[in-house]
Amino acid sequence: MQPSPRPLDIALLASVFVIAACGLVYELAAGALASYLLGDSVLQFSTVIGSYLFAMGIGSYLSRYFDRQLPAHFLRIELMVALAGGAMPALLFLANAYVPHSFRFLLYGMVLLVGTLVGLEIPIVMRILKRNVALKDLVSQVLTFDYLGALAVSVAFPLLLVPQMGLIRTGLLFGLMNAAIAFWALWLFRHELRYFGAHAVACVATLAALLAAFAGADQITTLAEDRFYQDRIVFTATSPYQRIVVTNSGGLAKAGHRLFLNGNLQFAERDEYRYHEALVHPAMAAMGAPRNVAILGGGDGMAAREMLKYPSVESITLVELDPNMTQLFSQNETLIGLNGKALNNPKVKVVNTDAFKWLQESTDSFDVMVVDFPDPTNFSIGKLYTNAFYALLDQRLSASGYAVIQTTSPLVARQSFWTVVQTIESIGLTATPYHAHVPSFGEWGFVIASRRPWHLPKALPEGLKFLNLQTLPLLLDFPQDMARVPAEVNRLSNQVLVTTYEQEWGRVLR
């Protein structure tokens, strides 16, 4: 007859749930930060998770060398995990701002450190429990609580923790939970610990450090982002999809407000009109009298502002994945001024969903569709530049309609630009590439996709700052260093564009 579980054993099993949750949070936080700051989320998550699991294996192996005073070792490991894991997001944010060249080294160094410590935890807990629990039941119970903890965090991390608390506070919160486990162990094993006083002081010091950091999380974020963005930050938000930062610069630069998504510039107030006029008007004006139009992406409302300059427009459907974006640019008084209250116009219908999914489910047809996604820095965005996506786009275009796609720089990322052109043509659409100079970005490219050849418009709306009928033909002229080069079709199965894009822009940013 096996002995019934003691309260001590139950407490340790409960701690396994918390330990598993904390360990997975540190892993997810490192992967999310790497994808935010380095791009290419698939590569970053794969290498971070692989390194973390490898480190856990090292920790599990090293646990064999812990023979005596297992409760004391467990308590110390919990305190080290609490400090290293809890502080990891904050330290990585600061490293990216102050020592960017050392960021990768610090990232993988901390992943290996935290992973090794986490790998030590479970084997030591199992050896403590082994005193009173049969091996068969021990393995079953520990793994059950371990997997349950991982499940809880995997759901809460993207849906609740990051959107509500941000990465820095999330990391510190779970560091506090590891510290709480250490306090629990301090009380549970108070009669076995040789140096109870020293352990108690270490627990209090760790808890105090984490609480202080948690209270100052906003200041830590501001310190890192002020250094990274240089301009005064006026708004920040972290959504399940991206980090949104709006800055404002005065002085000689006079760039005004600038929008960054995951650290990448999306527009600058001083010259965004060049980008958005070039994006919208060649297709809209060529259509003549567009009535039903759509914008995919463009949650800042700037493209909608330009579309509303056409009296014939009856409805604009704006499909933006991140509701934080459309809320920000429809509620913030300063930003509303930039887009001319476009998102509050009764003609504009905002749909917060994935554009790929929306195209699959929609049955409407549109005279003009503006595709204004971020550049293909990772595979989740890269799918929106594939032949499968453009085939769906073609189904939603009216017979004489035009779609226009923002398509990165044909000067810096020449191969990437012509890959998009090749991909559009691969599904039977006519592609009309053109480019415009936007000082904040340099030479920037666009492609009009249609079933009929695009023609120069005969009129443009009044009041444009950049485009006119005389200079519009110049946008179609590609000098030798931007001329067409052979390119592959970007497919869901290969996503060659993401790799090409990273290589081309990587050469510039090194």
Buried (B, 14 or more C-beta within 10 A) or exposed (E): EEEEBEEBBEBBBBBBBBBBBBBBBBBBBBBBBBBBBBBBBBBBBEBBBEBBEBBBEBBBEBBEEBEEBBBBBBBBBBBBBBBBBBBBBBBBBBBBBEEEEEBBEBBBEBBBBBBBBBBBBBBBBBBBBEEBBEEEEBEEBBBEBBEBBBEBBBEBBBEEBBBEBBBBBBBBBBBBBBBBBBBBBBEBBEEEBEEBEEBBEBBEEBBEBBBEBBEBBEEBBEBBBBBBBEBEBBBBBBBBBBBBBBBBBEEEEEBBBBBBBBBBBBBBBBBBBBBBBBBBBBBBBBBEEBBBBBBBBBBBBBBBBBBBBBEEBEBBBBBBBBBBBBBBBBEBEEBBEBBBBBBBBEBBEBBBEBBBEBBEEBEEBBBBBBBBBBBBBBBBBBBBBBBBBBBBBBEBBBEEBBBBBBBBBBBBBBBBBBBBBBBBBBBEBBBBBBBBBBEBBEBBBBBBBBBEEBEEBEEBBEEBEBBEEEEBEEBBEBEEEBEEEEBBBBBEEEBBBBBBBBEBBEEEEE
